[in-house]
């Protein structure tokens, strides 16, 4: 997985009752666009993310 700063991300909810989480990648800490990513979520929470299979990157161009 590769991403750049300002790409949007979605972390899919694990169940129907768990909503998806949306955010913006603020910093890419891995080599050549690889994880981990510092993500600022739309709810204001900011954290370091190591993506799993439920993680989708929407690239900005």
N, C-alpha and C positions, 0 to 999 in steps of 0.2 A: 504494500500500500504506500502510495506517495501523495503528499499534499503540499500546499504552499500557504503562507500566511494569507489570511482573509478568505480562505475557502470556507464554505459552510459545511456543517456536519449534521448528521441525524444519527441518533442512537435509538434503534427500534425498541419499543416496549416488549417485554418478554411474554406478556399476556394481553388479552383484549382489554382488561381493565387498567393496564399500565400504559400511560401515554408515551409517545415518542418524545425524545429530548432533542432540541435544536440548539445549535451554537455556532460560533465563529472561531476558527483557529487563529490564535494570536501569536503563537511562536511554534516553530518546528525545531525540535531538539535533536532529532536523529539525523544521520548523514543522508544527504541527497533526498530530502523530503520524507524520510521515514520516521515512524514514531520514536519516542513519545511526542504528543502535541499538548501545548498549553491551550486550553479551550475556555472561552468565555461563553457560558450558556445564556440563552435568552431570558432566563429567570434571574440573572445577575450573578449566579454562582460561577466561580472560576476554579479550574482544577487541571492537573496533569492527567492526560488520558493515554492509556495503552489500549488501542482498539482491539475489539474482538470481532466475531462474525456478524454481530448486530450493528456494525458501524458502517455508515455510508458517507462518502465525501462527495460534495457537489462543488466541482471546481469553478472558480471565478476566472474569467478571462478578460 
